[in-house]
Amino acid sequence: MRESRRSPGGGATPGRSVRVPRLSALALALALASTGVRPTRVSAQASGAFPSLEAIEAAADSGHAERARRELARWLQGRGDAVTPAVRAHADFLRGRLAADVDSATLAYTTVAIGGVLPWAAAARLRLAQLRLARGQYDRALADLSTLRADFPGDSLADRSWAWTGDALAASGDTTRACQAWERAVRQAGADTALASRARRASARCPGRAAARSEEGSGSSGPAVGRWTVQLGAFSTREAAEMLRERAAGAGFQVRVVDTTARDGLFRVWTQEVPDAASADALRDRVARAGFPAITVQPDQTQSRP
């Protein structure tokens, strides 16, 4: 299966510093609109009475989520029981992507993943893992990623899953295995230069790599100053992200919605940036004490902002 380069998971335990690297066009879930991963289209249904799934997906891509939801609901009502399993899997995958809340997205993606119809089942399983990761459910994320590799060993997403496995292990505090997973992601990235680059950035924090980075950068003016922020959540729809943003803003935090759908299909709720990890940890603790899920993240220097 080939994945599209366009797009097709929220909290951590308070007090724990979790550095989540930028997840290259991959990364992942409803968080959920996209694992950075949209499968190759396999359905092409035409009807004068109903829009095609491709047209609905295009509407979602262009930011018209409400219109896409209405059209998908009409499609499901009129054609949902009279299509092939592959087309139905595509529709259910879109149902997960367009879900207005995490629970609905999880249900839709679970349906697709259990159905086993490629390419949608593999992508749905990865979306589930990303959702778990975004919500701080690291053990469940790891289980989904393991299931993805076991059920679809020849799928390209099985290779991509190692980068997410590294992220989940790092977030849960298992640095040694996280580094092993990131290194494996680099080896298996193949021609996917974006994935390889992301995994290398993540593994650069691993023991034994600091000295190498120092030697490689000895002729430069020194390492770039990092930027840090605190993530309160990640969603497949802007509406859900805006709801959390409004709640956090009402509690006195400077927060914004960051559109990373081109990379991983998610709308992330982030605080203002701070200059170092210590400041980010302090801010994370404040956010957590206010009752919000919170993890520290280090955005990629080249990431665009809405």
Secondary structure, DSSP 4 states (H G I P E B T S, - for coil): --EESS-----B-TT----BPP--TT-EETTTTEES-EEPP------SSS--HHHHHHHHHTT-HHHHHHHHHHHHHHHTTSS-HHHHHHHHHHHHHT-SSHHHHHHHHHHHHHHT-TTHHHHHHHHHHHHHHHTT-HHHHHHHHHHHHHH-TTSHHHHHHHHHHHHHHHHTT-HHHHHHHHHHHHHH-TT-HHHHHHHHHHHTTSTTHHHHHHHHTTTSS-PPPP-BEEEEEEESSHHHHHHHHHHHHHTT--EEEEEEHHHHSEEEEEE--BSSHHHHHHHHHHHHHTT--BEEE---TT----
